[in-house]
């Protein structure tokens, strides 16, 4: 007996990007979208087209690049939002408009300041307009987890009548409990007369650490689409993690009467790409994609795994992409081999000049470390494209003195808008000295909120990947830098963040866009 399809709706590029400091460039969104397409994600929510010109262009670029997956744009239940989304999605082989309005008493009263009848009317008008512009329309009841059941039934029925073919019941604030959330989905499907005309979807936030549990409970209750993100990225505590949803369904076919079309071997490479692009490291004990997910420290566990893998492993590490990134490149590899491997990773360069720049960096890296992994290549491409972008400040040279018993001293030379400037400073450590020297020139006024170091691969010659988070005037940005020298990587990350602060992009994300 064949299983029912479970639609995987990935919102890494939209809800994931709403994590403080996780903004992505248009090119980075396309890179991630192409990996999601390679993984066979059904629907890719590329952004919120009306939020800014940059968001509009990003949605359009993803719509142009992706051919196999449906590309989606979020919109409020407003005419301007819906028309902007439709315009951005014009190039898509398959497009979807995802429109939403709040349905909980607290949201309707304090945020929308609307009566329930007005909310239903606006939802219906929005869905009808979207259907006139595009065949595939999804409607979301924002804060459905705290909405009244009778009202939910009413607005869902009206939205389906208006033409919505996917109905999303999001737990916007992470308030739901699995058993109760499943019952909510079950009741909606049973009580709404036209529920058979729509696919019911769930979008769960992780404020209580229950996003995946709630999503899976809803699937057992009849939901047939799950909205999720790579690495569980998203606002506040994040969203349900795509990799956990997919592998739970795949690992427990005895429990779930559904199957996804996801190719799981691409999960780990995609996780690494998202981590590199956003600057959000994956915690070592993260399920599926964490470095320790398939590691065994206990002697008893090691002994069991050696005798029979399934004694302590319920999945094969290779199935999700671990240990599949063979060493394919080194210092003797040519330009064509380099280009071919990047294409296999879903990375293409717009110009030969960009490819040449990346290849030069690759050769420099190969002189420092003999074994080049896919993770190194992803970091290298991120570095190349950051360097190609218009930079307010650029690192020209750096010298650091650090001796036992003496205060570290750093000298830096920066190119600031075409002019070289030099400064030095002492610090409590070499990185602190470098950052203080940079600030002696830039005087950014930013507060360093996060400094994180992560080894990209194993070995003492591994590249160090440094993430820096800066805050200024309520604006938060992430900076990323990679190098086999951790102090240089730290300087790159700090300067990358300073450039992000300087190149401020105006955004109009309403607070309710988490859905």
Secondary structure as GFF3:
##gff-version 3
##sequence-region A 1 515
A	DSSP	beta_strand	4	5	.	.	.	ID=ss1
A	DSSP	beta_strand	7	10	.	.	.	ID=ss2
A	DSSP	three_ten_helix	16	18	.	.	.	ID=ss3
A	DSSP	alpha_helix	26	38	.	.	.	ID=ss4
A	DSSP	beta_strand	43	47	.	.	.	ID=ss5
A	DSSP	alpha_helix	53	65	.	.	.	ID=ss6
A	DSSP	beta_strand	70	76	.	.	.	ID=ss7
A	DSSP	alpha_helix	79	88	.	.	.	ID=ss8
A	DSSP	beta_strand	95	102	.	.	.	ID=ss9
A	DSSP	alpha_helix	105	106	.	.	.	ID=ss10
A	DSSP	pi_helix	107	112	.	.	.	ID=ss11
A	DSSP	alpha_helix	116	133	.	.	.	ID=ss12
A	DSSP	beta_strand	137	142	.	.	.	ID=ss13
A	DSSP	three_ten_helix	144	146	.	.	.	ID=ss14
A	DSSP	alpha_helix	149	162	.	.	.	ID=ss15
A	DSSP	beta_strand	166	168	.	.	.	ID=ss16
A	DSSP	alpha_helix	178	191	.	.	.	ID=ss17
A	DSSP	three_ten_helix	195	197	.	.	.	ID=ss18
A	DSSP	beta_strand	199	203	.	.	.	ID=ss19
A	DSSP	alpha_helix	211	220	.	.	.	ID=ss20
A	DSSP	beta_strand	225	228	.	.	.	ID=ss21
A	DSSP	three_ten_helix	230	232	.	.	.	ID=ss22
A	DSSP	alpha_helix	242	251	.	.	.	ID=ss23
A	DSSP	beta_strand	258	259	.	.	.	ID=ss24
A	DSSP	three_ten_helix	264	266	.	.	.	ID=ss25
A	DSSP	alpha_helix	267	278	.	.	.	ID=ss26
A	DSSP	alpha_helix	299	307	.	.	.	ID=ss27
A	DSSP	three_ten_helix	309	311	.	.	.	ID=ss28
A	DSSP	three_ten_helix	317	320	.	.	.	ID=ss29
A	DSSP	alpha_helix	335	344	.	.	.	ID=ss30
A	DSSP	alpha_helix	352	368	.	.	.	ID=ss31
A	DSSP	alpha_helix	374	388	.	.	.	ID=ss32
A	DSSP	beta_strand	393	401	.	.	.	ID=ss33
A	DSSP	beta_strand	408	416	.	.	.	ID=ss34
A	DSSP	beta_strand	419	427	.	.	.	ID=ss35
A	DSSP	alpha_helix	430	442	.	.	.	ID=ss36
A	DSSP	beta_strand	447	455	.	.	.	ID=ss37
A	DSSP	beta_strand	464	472	.	.	.	ID=ss38
A	DSSP	beta_strand	475	483	.	.	.	ID=ss39
A	DSSP	alpha_helix	486	502	.	.	.	ID=ss40
A	DSSP	three_ten_helix	511	514	.	.	.	ID=ss41
###
